[in-house]
Amino acid sequence: MNHEIVHLLDLDGWSGTRDETLYPQAAVEGFNVVLTNDGRQMQRPREVGAIAASGLHRIEYPHKHPGLVGIGIAIATIAAGLPSALAMLEEADGPRLITLRSVDPTVSSRLHVIDPAAAPPKFWPTS
């Protein structure tokens, strides 16, 4: 399964393209999937119409946290979910709308920290 991923800004003349135009243009250019972090697209009737008419798959990933934490969560969400989503789309018999579920942003869910001075692990050297 080979996939080419291209950012909109890397395509000549696509910068600033409105979503109502983006989806039909992407379909004409041979794209199969649009990956977006615009969670409001599906609440705007003209954009929903453009998505439906394009026949393209749409994959959304949440991006609601600011700064470095937000970028890290977005990257982790895409890295964890996109391969499975693309594999599923290979078998799809029509357009699919997929939302990747975000990784848990809480520090306690992502990190386990040990202070060896306070709670040394087994075989930890002591001075």
N, C-alpha and C positions, 0 to 999 in steps of 0.2 A: 504494500500500500504506500504509494508515493504521493505526497501532497506538496504543492507549492503555496506558500503563504506570502502574500504581498500586502504591504500597508498602503492604504489609499494615497498617502502623501508621496509614495514612491512611483505612482502612476502619473505620467504626463497628462496634465489638464484635468485631473480629478480633484485636486485640492479645492475645498469649498463647495463640492457637489452636495446639493440638498438630498436628503434621503429619498424623497419622491422620485428623483432622477437617478440616484445611485443604484437602486435595485434593478430597474429595467436596463440601465447601462451595463451593470455587472453581468446580467443574464446574456445580453447581446455579445459581450466580450468573452463569454465562455466560462465565467466563474460559476461555481456550484454552491458556495456557502459564503455568507457574510457573517463575520464575527464582530460583535459590537458590545460596547459597554453602555449603550443608550437604553436604559431601562424604561424610558418613557415612550419609545417608538410605538409600542403596542397599545398606547392610549390615545394615539393621534390617528383619526380615521383615514386621512389621505396617505399616511405612511403605511398603515396596515393594508390599505388597498394596493399600494405599490409593491409591498412585500408579497402579497397573495398573487398578484398578476405576474410577478417575475418568475414564479415557480422555483425560486431559490430556497435553500435551507437557510435558517437564521439561527445563529448561536449567540446567546447573550451571556455575559459574565458580569456579576455585580461588582461595582467599584464605588463603595460608599465611605471609605475611610481615607482621610487626607494624608498627604506627605509620603514619606518613605514606607511607613507601615501599610498604607493603602496600595502603593505600587507592589510591595512584597506580597500582599494578599491576592491582588489581581494576578500577578505572575504565577503564584502557587495554584490558584484556582484554575487557570488556563492549563498549566502544566499537568495538573492532576486529572482534569476532566476532558480536555480536548481530544486526546487519543481515543478514548472510549466513544465520545460523541461522533468522531469521524468514522470510526469502525461501524457504528450503528447506522450512520447515514449511507454507507456503502451498500447496505441491504434495504434501504428505504425505497418504497414504491411510489413515493410522492414527496412533496416538500414537508419538512419537519421544522418545528420551532422548539429549540432546546435552550434551557437556562442552566448554566453550570452552577452548581451549588458552591458557595464560598467556603473557604477553609475558615475554621474558627479563629477569630482575631485575638482572642484573649491570650495573654502571655502564658498563663498556667496550662493552657491546652497545647501549646507549642513547645514549651521549654521545661525541662526538668533540671534544676540547678542544685548542685551539691557544694556546700562549703566544707572542704575537707578539714579545716581547722575546727569546725564545730561538730561535724559528723563524719569522721574519716571512713572511707570505704575499706572493706576487707583488704588486707595486704598493703594499705597506704603507709609509706615510711613515716616514722616519727622522728623528731630531732632529739 
